[in-house]
Amino acid sequence: MMEALNYIRGAWCASSTGLTVENRNPANREEIVGLLPRSAKSDADAAVRAAHEALPGWRSLPGASRGDRLLQAALILERRADEAARLLTREMGKTLAEAKGEALRGAAILKYYAAEGVRANGEQIPASDGKSLLYTKKTPLGVVALITPWNFPIAIPLWKLAPALIYGNTAVLKPATNAGLTAAFLFEVFHEAGFPPGVVNLVSGSGAELGDALARHPLVQGISFTGSNAVGRQIAQQASRRGIKYQLEMGGKNAVIVMEDADLEKAADAVVSGAMKSTGQKCTATSKVIVMQAVKEQFVALLLKRIASIRVGDGLDAAVYCGPLATEAQQQSVLQHIRQGLAQGARLLCGGKQPDDPAYASGHYVEPTVFDLVTPEMALACEEIFGPVLAVMEAQTLEEAIRLANQTEFGLSAAIFTRDLASAMMFTNRIEAGMVKVNAETAGVEYQAPFGGLKQSSSHSREQGRAAMDFFTHTQTVSISI
């Protein structure tokens, strides 16, 4: 059993409370994977102050030197990817193959931002007097607080930490409690990579207590959050009162449209992958599929055939496609959405419950579930479920399908399957989503491209790629008269 600590000023330390929290394996509640500190506001304060003290030295380093630390971390994470994957699977439940892929993606993110240290970060502008040197440059915000969820406990912390660090900021990470052991592993990587004390800091504990303390701390100059809309709104209010930068990535209700001319086999593969991998616990997961009436019967048959072959179980088993939900609360929330769907008149085509086999009794399992006859006013059509539940809707035209896809408060990801360029272009022009795909699943993003949503999915900034520079820096305009 692993016992994790906070990481402050380059050293591992217990919380000021001396209290711990158990993290249990969602595939087997009897197994305690490890213990985490239950930190207090004083621990968050210590981490922020450590970051503040380290800031002058870190920001004054050449970008190439900061990049060297990130590259070293990438190489260590690559070497330890199998170890990281096994811990991630035991802590939050996703399959070992997905966990290994996430660890390697984390290494790729670090490598990408390591190279940012030697890329251009400003521009020269012609001065009106023809003599002065006028240019812009990017400068760090200062100390940034990063609050991350449990569903991607390697990738999301790193796609916040890596750009924050390469652009000269120092950071405090507050991970979700039920992904805290994986976060501690990442900080072992940073420690081994030789980051100077205080540049990266980790505090684990209650989101309500630590998140509030970080958002209110007078030395924090930016806060990046991924999680629920309710918490995101609170962070936005606190950050706005202080006049600091904030960045929010929140929910999604992602639709796929399947046209009459689509490659139905390809579409069915993509919808199942988007809806059921990671047990649907992705903000970009496919949550509803809107099918043209002429091909609906054929498409649904293909869909159900694929879902029938899905194996549910412990993610450490290589044959498993769909692991447990991450927590009991998440499992109960998904089951409640299923009951609500039935009560509102949707037709259950498969799944809909915890598996009957006693072998599943000790884990947070829910069968892959598909509903038909879903109408726009139902919760299944507009609320984020964050589980292996797919709603099938019917449309007569592309215009109707786009309207149904947009009929939600969220606007994160959407996709269409069609062979017709005009249909694809109409979709990309009218869909209300930050991530738009043609003939590909809604889930999955590339680290070198901007990521973010519209409407209530985002605070309208973007993560990843070079877009991350916009959040983690200020633009400074310099004029030098000759």
N, C-alpha and C positions, 0 to 999 in steps of 0.2 A: 504494500500500500504506500502510495506517494504522499508525502506531507509537504505542501508548498508554503512558501513564505512571500511576503512582500519584497520588492526589490527597489531600494531607495539609496541614492548616492553611491551606486556601484556595489552595494552589499545586500545580502539576504537578511531580512529582519522580521521578527514576529510582530503582529499588530499590537497596538497599545492596550487593547482589551484582553489579550491573551486567549480569546475565544476562537473556536474553529467551526467550520461548516463541513458536513459530509457531502461528498459527491458520489452518487451511486450510479452504477451501470444501468442505463435505461433498458437494456436487454435482459437484465437480471437484477432486480431491486435488492437482492440479498447481498450483492457484491459491492463493498465500499471501494471505489477506485482510489480515493485519496481524501485528504483534508485540506481545507483552505482557511486562511485567516479571515475572521469577521472584523474587518477594520472599522475605525471610527473616523470622524472628521479630522481629528488630530493627525491621523496617518496620511490623509489626503493633503493636509497642510504641509506636513514634512516632505512629501513627494514634490509638491509644487515649489517649495522653497529650494529643494535640491536642484530642480530643473532651472530655477531662476539663477542660482549661483553658477551653474554650469554654462549658462547661455553666452556670456561674453567670449569665453574661450572657444566654444563650438562654432558660433557664427563667424568668428574671425579666421577660422581655418579655410584654406582654399577649398573650393568645391571638389576638386579631385581628391583631396585628403578625406573629406567626408565620404566621398564615393568609395574610397578604399575600404572603409569600415563596413559599408553596406555590401560590397562585393564579398568580403570575408564572411559576413553573416550568411549570404546566399550559399556559399560553398559549404559551410558547416551544415546548413539546413538540408542541402542536397544529400550530404553524406549521412545525415541522421533521419532521412525521410521515412524509412520503414518504422523507426522508433516513434516518430511523431504521429504517423498514421495509426498505429496500434493504440496509442494513448487517446487520440481523437475519437476513434471508433468506440472505445470502452467508455469514454466520458459522455459523448452526445449521440452515439448510435448509428451514424451513417456508415455505409459499407466500407470495408477496408480499401477497395479499389478507388472509391471516391475520395477517401481520406488521403491516400497516397497521392492521388492527382492534385488534391488541394495543397499538400505539402510542397510538391514540385512547382505548383503555380506560385506559391509564396516565394520560393527561391527565384523564380523568373521575375517576379515583381521587384525583388531586391536588386537583381541584376539590371533591370530596366532603369530604376531610379539611380543606381550607382553611376550610370553613364550620364545622367542629368547634371552631374557635377561639372562636366566640361562642355555643356551645351550653352548656346547663347541665352541670356536672360534679360535682354533689353534691346533697345534700338537707338540709332543715331537719327536725329531730326534736324533738317536744315534750319538754321537760325535766321531770323529776319534781317539782322544786321550784316549777315554774310561773314562775320568774324568769330562770333562766339561758338563754343563747342556745346551743343545741346543734345542731351541723350537721356534715356530712361534706364533704370536698373531695378531689379527685384530685391527687396529686403525682407527678412523674416518677420513674422508677427511677434515672436517671442516665445513664451511658454504656451503650449497648446495642450488641451485636455481631450482625450479620445475615449469615447464610450462605445463599446462594441457588443454585438449580440452573440448568441451561442451557436447559430446555425453554420457559420463559416469561421471557426475560431482561430484559424491560421490566416486565411486569405484577407478577411476584412481588417483585422488589426494591422496587417502588413501593408495593405493598400492605403491605410491612413498614416502609419508610422514612417514608411519609406519616403514618401514625398515631404512629410513634415521635417524629417531629419536632413534630407539632402538640400533643402532650401534654407537650412540654417537655424531651424527652430529646435527647442528641446521639448520633451514630451512626457506626459503622465498618461498611462493607459489604465482604464477601469474596465475590465472585461465582465461579461455576464458571469454570474457565480457558477452556473453549471457548465461553464467552459473555462473555468479559471485554471485548471491544471494544465490544459494545453497552452494557455497564455504564459504560465510559469515556464513551461518548456521553451517557448520562444525567447524568454528572457535569459534562459541558460545559453541560448545561441548568441544573443547580444553580448552576454558577459564573456563568452569564449572568444567572440570576435574582437574584443578589446575596446569597446566604446568607453570613452572617458566617464568617470563617475558623475552621475546626475543628469547625463544627456537623455537617457531613457529610464523611466521609473514605472513601477507596477504597484497598484494597490487593489486588493480584492475585498469584496464585501457587498453590502446592500446597495443596490442602485439608488434607492430613494435617499439614503443618507450620503453616500459618497458622490453620486452624480450631482446632487444639490450643492454639496460643498465645493466641488470643482467649478460648477457654473457660476457660483457666487464669489469665488476667490479673487481678490483684487490683483493678484499677479498673473492670472490666466488671461491671455489676450485673444484666444480663439478656442472654439469647441466644435468638434466633429462627432456627430452621433448617428448611429444606425440602430433602429429599433422601432418600437410601437409609436403610433401617431399621438397617443395621449401623452406619453413621456416627451416626445419630440416637441409638442406644443409648449410644455412647461419649460423646457430648455430654451426655446426661442424667446419666451417671455423674459426669462432671467437674463439671457444674453442681451436682449434689446434694452433692458433697463440699464445695463452697464455699458452699452454702446460698443460691445465687442463683436467680432465676427462669429457667426455660427453657421453650421452646415448640417442638414438633416436628410437622412435617407430612411424612408419609412415603408408603408405598406404597398401592396399591389393586388390587383384583380385582373390577371393577364389573360387575354383572349386570343384564340386562334380561329381564323376564318378558313373554311375549306370550300373552295369553289368547285363547280361541276367539272371543270377541266383539270383538276388537280391530279397529281400522282397520289392516289389514295393510299397505296402501301407506304410510301414515304411519309405521307402526312400522319398516318396512324402510328408509325414508329416514333415520329417526332412528338406527337401529342402524349403518348405513353411515357416517353422519356422525360418530357417537360413536366408532366403531372406527377409521376410516381418516383422518380429518382430523388434521393435525399428525403424520401417519404413525404414529398410535397413541401418540405420545410425550406423553401427558397422564396425570397421576395419576388423573383422573376418566374416562379413556377407557373405552368399552365393551369388555370383554374376553371376556364370555360371554353368550350369549343362550339363555334357557330357554323353549322353545316347547311349547305344549300339542300333544299327539299329533295331535289332529283337524285342526289347521291347519299342521302342521309342513311337509309337502311343499309346500303352496302358498306358505308364507312363505319357505322356503329358495329356491324358484325366483325369487321377487321379489328376494331378497337377491343372488343370483348374477347376475341380470340387471343390477342396478345396479353391482355390482363390476366386471363385464366392461367397463363404459363408463369406468371410472376411468383417467385418464391419469397415468402415473408420470413424473417428470422433475425438472428444475431448477425450483425454486420461483419463479424470476424469470420463467418462462414463464407467462403468464396462463391458458393452457389446462390447466395441470397442477393436479391435485387432491391428489396424494400425492407429496411430495418425498422426499429421501433421509433415512436415519437420520442422526443428528447426528454420529456418530463411527464409525470402523471397529470399535471394540470393541463398540459398541451393535449394529451390523449383525451381527457374529459371534455375539453373545448371542442375537439374535432367530433367526438361522438354526439355532443349537443347540437352541433351544426347539422349532423346527419338526421337526428330526430326532428329538428326544425324543418328540414327539407321534406321529410315525410309528412309532417303535420300540415305543411303548406301546399301539398298536393303533387309534389314531384314524384316520378316513378323510379324506384330503385331497380337498376339493371344488374348490379353485382356488388358484393361486399356489404358494407353498412354496419359492421360490428367488430368487436374484438374476436380474433379467431377462437373457435370452440376448443381446439386441441389443448389439453391441460399443459402441454409443453410451453404454451405462450402465456400462461397465467402470471408468471413472475416478471413480465416485461410490459412496456407501454405500447402494445401493438394495436393497430387498426387495419382491417383488410383494405386493399385497394378498392375504391368505391366509385361507381359511376351512376349518375342520375340522368334521366331523360324527362321530357315534357316540362323543362324548366322555363319559367316565364320571367320577364324582366323585373317584376315586383318582388320576386322571391329573394330571400337572403342568399341562397345559393348562387344567384346571378350577380350580386353586387357586393357582398361582404368577403373580406379576406378570411380564409379558413386555415391556411398554413398546415395542411395535412394532405393525405393521399385521396382527395375527393375531387372529382371532375364533373362539371355540369354540362350537359349536351343541350344546345338550343338549336332552333331551326329558323332559316330565313329563306325568303323567296328571291331576293336581289342583293347585290353587293351593297347598295345604299342602306338597305335594312340591316344587313349584317354589321356594317360599320356603326350604325346608330346603336345597335345592341351592345357592341364592344365598348363604345364610349359611355354607356349608361352606368357609370360608377364614379365615385369620388376620386378613384385612383387613376394614375396614368403612367405606369412604369414601363411595361413591356407588352408588345403585341406582335402577332405574326399572321401571314396569309400564305396559303398554298394555292398556287395557280400557275398555269403555263402562259397566261395572257399578260403581256407587258402593260397594256392599258389598265387592266384591273389592278396590277401590282402598283402602278404609279398613282392611281386614284386612292388606293389604300394608304400609301405612304404620305400622301398629301392631306388626307382627312382624318387619319387616326390620331387620337389624343394620347400619345405615349412618347416617352423619352427614348425608348429603345424599340426600334421598328425592324422587323425581319421579314424577308420573303423566302419562302420554301426552307425555313429552319425553325427550330423550336424557340419558344419564348425565353427559356432559361439559358443561362450561360452568357458571359460577357468576356471581352478580351481586355487584358490589363493595359494595353497601349492605346485604348480608345476611351473617350469620355463615357462615364456611367452616371445615370440619374434619371429622374422621372418628372412628370408634369402633375398638375393639380395637387392632391394631398399626398402624393408619393414622395415629395421632395421639397426642400427649401429653394429649389431652382438653381442651385450651384451644381457643379459636376465633380465627380471623383475620377481617379485613374487617368492615365495618359498625361499629356502635357497640361490638360485642363486643371489638374490638381495644383499646379503652380498658382492659378488665379486665387484659390482659397488660402493657401499657406503663405502667401507673400503680400506685401504692399508694393505698389508701384511708386518709385521715387524719381522725380524729374530733376535733372542736374543741368545747370547752365554755368559754363566757365567762360568768362570774358577774357579776351586776349589783349 
